[in-house]
Amino acid sequence: MSAPGNKKQRIDKVLSHMGIGSRSDIRKQAKQGLITVNGAVVKDSGFHVDPYQDEIEVGGEPVRYREYVYLMMNKPPGVLSATEDKRDRTVLDLLKPEHAQFEPFPVGRLDKDTVGLLLLTNDGKLAHELLSPRKHVPKTYEATVEGEVDADDVAAFAAGVELDDGYVTLPAQLSILSRERGSKTISQISLTITEGKFHQVKRMFIAVGKKVTFLKRVSMGELKLDESLPLGACRELTAAELELLTGTADGAAD
């Protein structure tokens, strides 16, 4: 994401966006001579700066401005992929203050009990591109399924299955990772879909007479879950990961 030209902004707006403090906090810091721009003290909190070009320091600490934040979360079970809820915790409740200040939102949804890769950002344009039905951005899940997933299921998913509301899914790629036979047969599978209907993975397996008991998203487009990231933790995307993600948004098949 490139810098948006030479648009100048009030320094109090720039610093408050970066979580340095409220506008009134920044006004006090300016009067105390704690803010410098390109080495010169600025005591007017309304002073205009180019946040991408000017060197801004507060209390001797440099401020690196950015408009957007891109976060990878390993979503834990029991929290909602939402910005707010009156009863349950949401993924925003898990963010550190330095990330929450950007007011990011989840890109798409994972069910309350589903875990794994969740992207959060305040970049509405990228989110729209990734979620656009026209783009068919692939999403890969790993799941534990009650029942014996077999070649017939692989073929059915490849052709598209009819859900409980009559909708026929787009072709999906189902792979059987392992089976465990006992009093109940348990199958471990990988599934890649290119759409995002409500509870889609679970409903697809219901359509073939089986039940998903554990579901984890492991990739979205070219972006893969960092398996070293603990459940409930998040981190900013690397430059290479962001490039993969923007490439997915730009280049996914129509």
MIBA-974295 format. One record per residue: x, y, z of N, C-alpha, C in turn. Coordinates in pm, whole numbers, padded with zeros to 5 digits, always signed. Last residue first. Layout:
BEGIN
XYZXYZXYZ;...
This chain:
BEGIN
-01189-01428-01161-01331-01387-01160-01419-01507-01191;-00917-01522-00951-00996-01540-01075-01138-01491-01057;-00709-01280-00799-00798-01395-00789-00887-01401-00912;-00543-01050-00802-00530-01150-00907-00621-01270-00899;-00585-00871-00596-00577-00819-00733-00594-00930-00837;-00587-01034-00373-00702-00946-00399-00704-00900-00543;-00336-01156-00397-00457-01237-00400-00577-01152-00437;-00174-00934-00362-00170-01007-00489-00291-01096-00506;-00230-00875-00102-00274-00779-00203-00269-00842-00341;-00110-01107+00011-00252-01078+00032-00304-00981-00074;+00158-01087-00056+00081-01205-00096-00068-01176-00092;+00215-00847+00072+00225-00853-00074+00148-00973-00128;+00191-00926+00333+00098-00826+00281+00099-00826+00129;+00409-01100+00347+00273-01152+00363+00170-01054+00309;+00621-00920+00315+00602-01027+00217+00461-01084+00225;+00594-00760+00541+00580-00698+00410+00553-00804+00303;+00393-00940+00784+00521-00896+00729+00495-00831+00593;+00117-00834+00983+00170-00905+00867+00307-00852+00831;+00132-00830+01339+00119-00760+01211+00177-00847+01099;-00044-01080+01531+00075-01001+01497+00049-00930+01365;-00215-01228+01808-00211-01175+01673-00081-01098+01655;-00361-01503+01995-00258-01401+01970-00270-01348+01829;-00542-01706+02011-00578-01579+02072-00477-01468+02050;-00297-01956+02010-00440-01925+02001-00469-01794+02075;+00029-01840+01899-00061-01906+01994-00207-01869+01969;+00198-01900+01605+00119-01798+01672+00021-01867+01768;+00314-02089+01456+00381-02059+01583+00304-01955+01664;+00177-02098+01220+00144-02201+01318+00214-02178+01452;+00035-01854+01053+00162-01876+01122+00135-01972+01236;-00163-01934+00776-00157-01915+00920-00016-01943+00971;-00089-01778+00462-00103-01897+00546-00090-01861+00693;-00208-01628+00173-00166-01604+00310-00194-01727+00395;-00317-01660-00073-00179-01707-00056-00129-01691+00087;-00641-01713+00044-00558-01678-00071-00420-01740-00053;-00585-01817+00354-00680-01730+00282-00602-01674+00165;-00557-02107+00568-00507-02012+00468-00622-01934+00407;-00672-02246+00775-00526-02243+00769-00472-02151+00661;-00928-02272+01009-00888-02214+00881-00736-02197+00881;-01072-02555+01153-00962-02459+01163-00931-02405+01024;-01299-02735+01348-01274-02665+01221-01170-02556+01242;-01456-03029+01461-01348-02931+01483-01315-02869+01348;-01668-03175+01375-01656-03153+01520-01543-03057+01556;-01903-03213+01123-01775-03150+01158-01773-03126+01308;-02064-03505+01015-02066-03392+01108-01925-03344+01137;-02250-03627+00725-02142-03631+00822-02141-03503+00904;-02411-03634+00493-02439-03722+00605-02332-03732+00710;-02367-03447+00306-02324-03583+00270-02331-03676+00392;-02461-03221+00431-02524-03259+00305-02484-03400+00260;-02281-03189+00637-02417-03236+00670-02487-03288+00544;-02075-03081+00486-02061-03218+00537-02196-03274+00582;-02185-02832+00429-02144-02919+00318-02132-03063+00367;-02215-02722+00681-02336-02758+00605-02302-02848+00486;-01949-02674+00752-02030-02766+00833-02152-02813+00754;-01881-02487+00554-01809-02614+00563-01893-02716+00640;-02069-02267+00601-02065-02345+00477-01999-02481+00493;-02189-02083+00775-02159-02219+00823-02133-02315+00706;-02290-01894+00499-02305-01911+00643-02283-02057+00682;-02041-01898+00234-02179-01900+00283-02180-01928+00433;-01809-01814+00070-01818-01806+00215-01961-01797+00265;-01587-01964-00173-01699-01878-00137-01713-01884+00015;-01413-02160-00236-01389-02028-00297-01507-01934-00274;-01238-02400-00029-01359-02347-00092-01329-02207-00144;-01070-02688+00052-01054-02553-00003-01182-02513-00074;-01000-02896+00324-01101-02853+00227-01073-02710+00184;-00880-03191+00466-00848-03054+00424-00947-03017+00316;-00957-03406+00750-00964-03364+00610-00908-03223+00592;-00987-03698+00928-00920-03569+00925-00911-03526+00779;-01257-03886+01060-01175-03849+00944-01114-03711+00966;-01348-04155+01256-01317-04013+01257-01223-03985+01140;-01597-04386+01327-01489-04350+01236-01473-04199+01238;-01651-04521+01649-01690-04425+01546-01570-04401+01456;-01513-04724+01759-01658-04731+01772-01723-04632+01675;-01283-04682+01497-01308-04735+01630-01458-04756+01642;-01041-04553+01279-01159-04637+01294-01166-04692+01436;-00944-04262+01142-00925-04341+01264-01052-04419+01287;-00771-04134+00862-00893-04187+00922-00856-04267+01045;-00639-03835+00701-00626-03960+00776-00763-04005+00823;-00696-03656+00490-00563-03658+00551-00538-03788+00627;-00850-03614+00190-00857-03694+00312-00716-03706+00368;-00960-03310+00047-00853-03410+00060-00869-03483+00193;-01157-03130-00178-01155-03205-00053-01044-03308-00057;-01231-02839-00325-01126-02942-00327-01115-03006-00189;-01541-02757-00485-01448-02744-00373-01351-02862-00376;-01760-02572-00696-01669-02685-00677-01566-02657-00568;-02018-02396-00509-01918-02402-00615-01827-02522-00591;-02325-02549-00394-02196-02484-00375-02111-02489-00501;-02656-02470-00433-02552-02565-00474-02417-02494-00471;-02920-02420-00206-02806-02362-00276-02705-02472-00310;-03114-02535-00047-03125-02554-00191-03010-02497-00271;-03066-02521+00217-03157-02419+00163-03171-02428+00012;-02882-02720+00272-03018-02736+00324-03117-02633+00271;-02692-02755-00041-02709-02728+00102-02856-02735+00142;-02554-02976-00266-02672-02895-00238-02689-02879-00087;-02214-02946-00382-02320-03016-00308-02435-02920-00280;-01990-02995-00644-02078-02900-00576-02191-02975-00509;-01796-03156-00749-01907-03122-00837-01993-03010-00779;-01629-03187-00534-01572-03134-00658-01682-03090-00755;-01798-03310-00354-01754-03173-00326-01697-03108-00451;-01823-03560-00482-01941-03475-00459-01902-03330-00436;-01561-03658-00474-01624-03632-00603-01745-03539-00588;-01530-03682-00197-01436-03600-00273-01498-03560-00407;-01732-03867-00143-01743-03731-00090-01651-03635-00166;-01624-04090-00271-01755-04037-00317-01774-03893-00268;-01397-04140-00122-01382-04089-00259-01512-04032-00313;-01492-04035+00216-01437-04126+00115-01432-04060-00023;-01507-04018+00561-01501-03938+00439-01429-04022+00333;-01690-04165+00791-01581-04200+00699-01593-04118+00571;-01749-03971+01092-01791-04047+00975-01673-04072+00882;-01689-03651+01195-01744-03779+01238-01799-03850+01116;-01394-03477+01124-01529-03509+01079-01570-03645+01135;-01194-03199+01162-01221-03333+01213-01368-03361+01186;-01024-02999+00915-01138-03033+01000-01132-03177+01048;-00885-02709+00776-00862-02846+00820-00971-02878+00921;-00938-02500+00490-00970-02541+00627-00919-02682+00651;-00871-02227+00280-00848-02368+00312-00868-02393+00460;-01012-02031+00031-00989-02042+00176-00978-02190+00209;-00969-01827-00259-00973-01959-00194-00941-01951-00045;-01186-01585-00380-01060-01604-00307-01065-01738-00235;-01367-01495-00583-01351-01637-00551-01217-01664-00482;-01440-01245-00679-01298-01280-00675-01273-01428-00650;-01709-01199-00655-01653-01212-00790-01511-01266-00790;-01758-01155-00387-01795-01285-00444-01736-01307-00583;-01507-00995-00198-01595-00984-00314-01628-01123-00371;-01322-01005+00001-01453-01063+00029-01547-01063-00091;-01101-00874-00098-01085-01012-00053-01220-01081-00034;-01208-00619-00153-01152-00701-00262-01145-00847-00222;-01276-00533+00105-01380-00549+00003-01331-00639-00110;-01021-00517+00221-01121-00609+00274-01230-00637+00171;-00908-00312+00069-00852-00447+00060-00954-00549+00110;-01078-00101+00150-01067-00136+00007-01014-00279-00008;-01046-00074+00427-01173-00118+00373-01165-00164+00229;-00827-00132+00649-00819-00103+00505-00944-00158+00438;-00798-00212+00899-00885-00097+00882-00882-00049+00736;-00810-00569+00970-00749-00450+00912-00848-00334+00918;-00743-00909+01028-00809-00787+01075-00734-00668+01017;-00793-01246+00942-00729-01120+00908-00811-01006+00965;-00744-01550+01091-00839-01440+01075-00759-01314+01049;-00687-01891+01112-00648-01766+01046-00764-01668+01033;-00832-02050+01404-00738-02035+01294-00728-01896+01236;-01154-02205+01476-01026-02144+01511-00945-02118+01384;-01500-02193+01562-01396-02220+01464-01269-02143+01500;-01703-02118+01729-01620-02230+01773-01511-02267+01673;-01814-01899+01588-01768-01882+01727-01674-01994+01770;-01687-01892+01249-01788-01924+01351-01727-01913+01490;-01537-01610+01103-01521-01749+01144-01626-01774+01251;-01584-01382+00834-01624-01437+00963-01571-01579+00980;-01422-01088+00691-01499-01212+00687-01525-01263+00827;-01191-00941+00862-01222-00957+00720-01291-01092+00704;-01264-00749+01152-01233-00878+01091-01275-00882+00945;-01114-00422+01181-01232-00508+01183-01195-00641+01118;-00937-00170+01375-00950-00270+01269-01078-00350+01285;-00862+00082+01507-01000+00040+01486-01014-00059+01370;-00617+00153+01590-00643+00171+01447-00787+00134+01410;-00607+00080+01854-00622+00222+01825-00652+00249+01677;-00546-00190+01862-00687-00150+01873-00709-00005+01834;-00269-00188+01861-00340-00232+01741-00485-00186+01744;-00204-00092+02109-00137-00031+01994-00198-00075+01862;-00354-00260+02284-00395-00121+02260-00331-00059+02136;-00409-00587+02137-00330-00496+02219-00371-00352+02187;-00720-00770+02115-00613-00688+02057-00538-00608+02162;-00938-00904+02206-00809-00971+02222-00691-00886+02175;-01162-00768+02136-01127-00767+02279-00990-00831+02305;-01193-00832+01873-01134-00702+01904-01094-00692+02051;-01327-01072+01877-01184-01076+01847-01117-00942+01877;-01549-01049+02164-01519-01049+02022-01368-01051+02002;-01746-01214+02411-01623-01145+02371-01608-01153+02220;-02107-01173+02427-01984-01250+02412-01864-01161+02380;-02312-00975+02461-02300-01090+02550-02163-01157+02546;-02303-00768+02279-02345-00736+02416-02322-00851+02513;-02033-00700+02063-02143-00789+02099-02177-00765+02246;-01840-00584+01782-01898-00567+01916-02010-00667+01937;-01722-00683+01556-01661-00565+01618-01718-00537+01756;-01655-01037+01523-01741-00920+01513-01670-00803+01579;-01630-01330+01561-01565-01249+01457-01655-01129+01429;-01629-01415+01909-01701-01383+01786-01614-01302+01690;-01491-01695+02084-01501-01550+02060-01561-01527+01922;-01472-01971+02099-01547-01900+02201-01554-01750+02187;-01134-02055+02002-01277-02082+02009-01342-01993+02114;-00910-01799+01863-00942-01909+01952-01091-01941+01947;-00735-01718+01568-00859-01704+01645-00882-01825+01735;-00461-01581+01526-00496-01722+01537-00618-01726+01629;-00450-01300+01308-00487-01357+01438-00506-01507+01424;-00267-01056+01153-00302-01197+01147-00332-01244+01288;-00339-00726+01043-00310-00818+01152-00353-00960+01117;-00248-00420+00938-00287-00551+00885-00242-00656+00985;-00342-00079+00930-00278-00187+01002-00334-00318+00947;-00284+00243+00775-00351+00114+00788-00270+00017+00873;-00125+00467+00793-00270+00484+00792-00341+00353+00824;+00155+00551+00989+00091+00463+00890-00059+00477+00904;+00456+00703+01099+00313+00712+01068+00272+00604+00969;+00660+00674+01358+00648+00623+01221+00499+00615+01187;+00823+00898+01553+00689+00846+01526+00684+00803+01381;+01102+00883+01781+01046+00901+01647+00909+00836+01633;+01132+01050+02089+01106+00921+02024+01044+00944+01886;+01149+01295+02210+01272+01236+02159+01255+01102+02090;+00887+01363+02258+00972+01328+02371+01100+01261+02328;+00827+01273+01938+00757+01313+02060+00841+01266+02179;+00901+01366+01603+00941+01303+01728+00857+01359+01843;+00897+01324+01255+00824+01369+01373+00874+01292+01495;+00995+01420+00953+01046+01343+01067+00985+01401+01195;+00776+01403+00668+00838+01478+00778+00884+01384+00889;+00650+01209+00504+00779+01266+00466+00851+01335+00582;+00408+01125+00604+00491+01025+00537+00632+01076+00509;+00280+01346+00710+00317+01237+00801+00407+01132+00738;+00343+01664+00673+00326+01551+00583+00372+01428+00662;+00162+01889+00889+00280+01810+00852+00242+01710+00743;+00058+02189+01044+00037+02088+00940+00168+02021+00900;-00035+02266+01378+00068+02273+01273+00048+02159+01173;-00192+02254+01597-00261+02261+01469-00165+02270+01351;-00030+02275+01812-00081+02141+01782-00162+02138+01652;+00257+02449+01826+00120+02465+01779+00067+02328+01737;+00518+02408+01875+00432+02427+01992+00285+02447+01956;+00780+02223+01767+00650+02274+01720+00558+02284+01841;+01128+02244+01714+01019+02232+01811+00892+02297+01754;+01286+02071+01448+01243+02199+01505+01125+02177+01599;+01338+01822+01333+01436+01878+01426+01396+02008+01492;+01109+01762+01189+01235+01783+01117+01337+01858+01205;+00939+01861+01462+00919+01822+01322+01044+01861+01246;+00876+01767+01801+00961+01829+01698+00924+01775+01562;+00733+01814+02116+00712+01768+01978+00805+01843+01883;+00765+01928+02361+00804+01787+02348+00794+01735+02205;+00691+02176+02458+00807+02167+02370+00855+02026+02346;+00461+02208+02593+00577+02176+02674+00705+02161+02590;+00281+02237+02387+00313+02356+02467+00436+02334+02554;+00271+01966+02307+00325+02068+02217+00367+02193+02296;+00148+01849+02524+00285+01808+02490+00351+01911+02400;-00104+01972+02507-00019+01995+02624+00127+01962+02594;-00192+01862+02263-00181+02008+02278-00090+02043+02396;-00204+01596+02332-00103+01638+02236-00084+01790+02241;-00421+01594+02505-00289+01548+02551-00179+01603+02461;-00622+01676+02330-00584+01766+02440-00448+01726+02499;-00633+01456+02157-00597+01588+02102-00553+01682+02214;-00476+01180+02335-00591+01254+02283-00545+01387+02226;-00185+00997+02210-00269+01057+02314-00390+01123+02251;-00069+00830+02031+00020+00904+02120-00059+00966+02236;-00201+00686+01834-00216+00644+01972-00125+00714+02071;-00198+00777+01579-00093+00682+01614-00097+00640+01760;-00399+00964+01589-00420+00843+01508-00319+00735+01544;-00265+01160+01732-00375+01089+01798-00408+00961+01723;-00082+01244+01537-00034+01180+01659-00144+01106+01733;-00253+01354+01338-00156+01249+01306-00116+01171+01432;-00386+01552+01482-00461+01443+01421-00370+01325+01391;-00178+01719+01552-00252+01654+01659-00336+01538+01605;-00090+01811+01303-00005+01719+01377-00079+01652+01492;-00306+01804+01024-00271+01863+01154-00191+01761+01234;-00157+01708+00711-00259+01695+00814-00212+01769+00939;-00112+01700+00355-00072+01746+00488-00189+01738+00584;-00038+01472+00112-00150+01532+00184-00103+01570+00324;+00119+01381-00106+00171+01477-00009+00059+01547+00065;+00039+01030-00157+00083+01161-00202+00136+01248-00090;-00023+00800+00033-00117+00877-00048-00069+01018-00078;+00205+00529-00006+00168+00649+00067+00082+00739-00022;+00076+00203-00102+00164+00318-00117+00111+00436-00038;+00085-00119+00000+00000+00000+00000+00090+00124+00000;
